[in-house]
């Protein structure tokens, strides 16, 4: 049976008090699609206001620190995210792997920290343009996934993998359906190797220039269990059609 799709928005460094109304509108529209899980991952400072504005709707963070507490100026712990009202967080986004020099072992520790307090996790992996062009995309992504996955994936963990080719993020370019299918199949096989039967319950999202126009085609690909959406998640009019497409493809 296909997994319930998850469509998560990544607001990156966008979002002020004035945008809470947009979040209310997205949450209200999402109620029309109970067959799809919808979430918005907003800047840490907006989480509490967003969660209060839309009770029952999933609000997430975009990063988490691996330590419980301590001398980590400017960082946010998993317990802080939870305390602010988040129910999930992104870890290992390529923008952080690049700008903050996050290594696979950092991403793994972040995922473990978040899962240990009961947050859901969207763990991002993806290849560079050079890796894609050189024919090494699958090997690169699977190695990254292997290094970033927490060692024990208990049945109850809420973990999704987001395959996000770096060259597709914010560029309007996307891999072919065959390339997405090949990558998601390889990710599924790695999840089976690492967590057995339970791997069938872990969602694999595609991310990178998902829009209303291409969403239905992407959701129709085998092993695509949802999407992580950046730019097109900022406005209700752009985001909700993606949720509609997810609902239509079951
Ligand atoms: C992202 O940053 O996670 C992303 C997928 O961005 P976009 O949809 O804008 O390509």
Boltz pocket constraint, residues with backbone or C-beta under 6 A from the ligand:
constraints:
  - pocket:
      binder: B
      contacts: [[A, 10], [A, 164], [A, 168], [A, 169], [A, 170], [A, 171], [A, 207], [A, 208], [A, 209], [A, 210], [A, 228], [A, 229], [A, 230], [A, 231], [A, 232]]
      max_distance: 6.0
